[in-house]
Amino acid sequence: MRKTSGMKSVAFIYGIFVAVLAIAVLAAAIYAVSVITVTRPEGRISRSDWPRHYAENFARYISVQNGKPKISTSFMNPCLTERYWSWMIWR
């Protein structure tokens, strides 16, 4: 029976600890990214606060003419291509 030194077992345990720690950090990073991102209707991945920014910017593209709201075409074209408003227009 051959006796191995204690340093080999300590190095092995340390290696396992470092590997588990690296896997835990990677899993935490993946989880954090999945929490702060969302898949948009067209399939792109964006930050989860994009609807808030969309709504905040909407006021710049709407005006009232003859008592009726009018949306500028520079804003309406992206809305139609990304299908945000298609359900409202065809009603």
C-alpha positions in Angstrom: 0.0 0.0 0.0 1.4 3.3 -1.1 0.9 6.4 1.0 0.1 9.7 -0.8 1.0 13.0 0.6 -1.7 15.2 2.2 -1.0 18.1 -0.2 -2.5 16.2 -3.1 -5.8 15.8 -1.4 -5.8 19.4 -0.3 -5.1 20.6 -3.8 -7.8 18.3 -5.2 -10.4 19.7 -2.7 -9.3 23.3 -3.4 -9.7 22.6 -7.2 -13.2 21.2 -6.7 -14.0 24.3 -4.5 -12.8 26.7 -7.2 -14.7 24.8 -10.0 -17.9 24.9 -7.9 -17.4 28.5 -7.2 -16.9 29.3 -10.9 -20.0 27.4 -11.8 -22.0 29.3 -9.1 -20.8 32.6 -10.4 -21.7 31.7 -14.0 -25.1 30.5 -12.9 -25.7 33.7 -11.0 -24.7 35.8 -14.0 -27.0 33.9 -16.3 -29.9 34.2 -13.8 -29.3 38.0 -13.5 -29.3 38.4 -17.3 -32.5 36.4 -17.6 -34.2 38.6 -14.9 -33.4 41.9 -16.5 -34.1 41.0 -20.1 -37.2 40.1 -22.0 -38.0 38.8 -25.5 -39.8 41.4 -27.6 -42.7 40.5 -29.9 -40.4 40.4 -32.9 -38.0 38.1 -31.2 -35.2 40.5 -30.2 -33.9 40.5 -26.6 -34.2 43.8 -24.8 -34.0 45.2 -21.3 -37.2 44.5 -19.4 -38.0 48.3 -19.1 -38.4 48.9 -22.8 -42.3 49.3 -22.6 -41.7 52.2 -20.1 -39.3 53.9 -22.5 -41.7 53.3 -25.4 -44.6 54.9 -23.5 -42.4 57.9 -22.4 -41.3 58.6 -26.0 -44.8 58.2 -27.4 -45.9 61.7 -26.3 -43.4 63.3 -28.7 -45.2 61.7 -31.7 -48.8 62.4 -31.0 -50.6 65.7 -31.7 -54.2 66.9 -31.7 -55.6 68.2 -35.0 -59.3 69.3 -35.2 -60.0 67.7 -31.9 -58.7 64.3 -32.9 -55.4 62.7 -32.0 -52.9 62.2 -34.8 -49.8 59.9 -34.7 -46.9 60.9 -36.9 -46.0 58.5 -39.6 -42.3 58.4 -38.5 -43.6 56.7 -35.4 -46.4 54.7 -36.9 -44.3 52.8 -39.4 -42.1 51.1 -36.7 -45.2 50.4 -34.7 -46.8 48.6 -37.7 -43.6 46.7 -38.6 -43.1 45.6 -35.0 -46.8 44.8 -34.7 -47.4 46.9 -31.5 -50.5 48.6 -32.9 -51.8 46.3 -35.6 -54.7 45.1 -33.4 -55.8 48.7 -32.8 -55.7 49.9 -36.4 -57.7 47.1 -37.9 -60.5 47.2 -35.4 
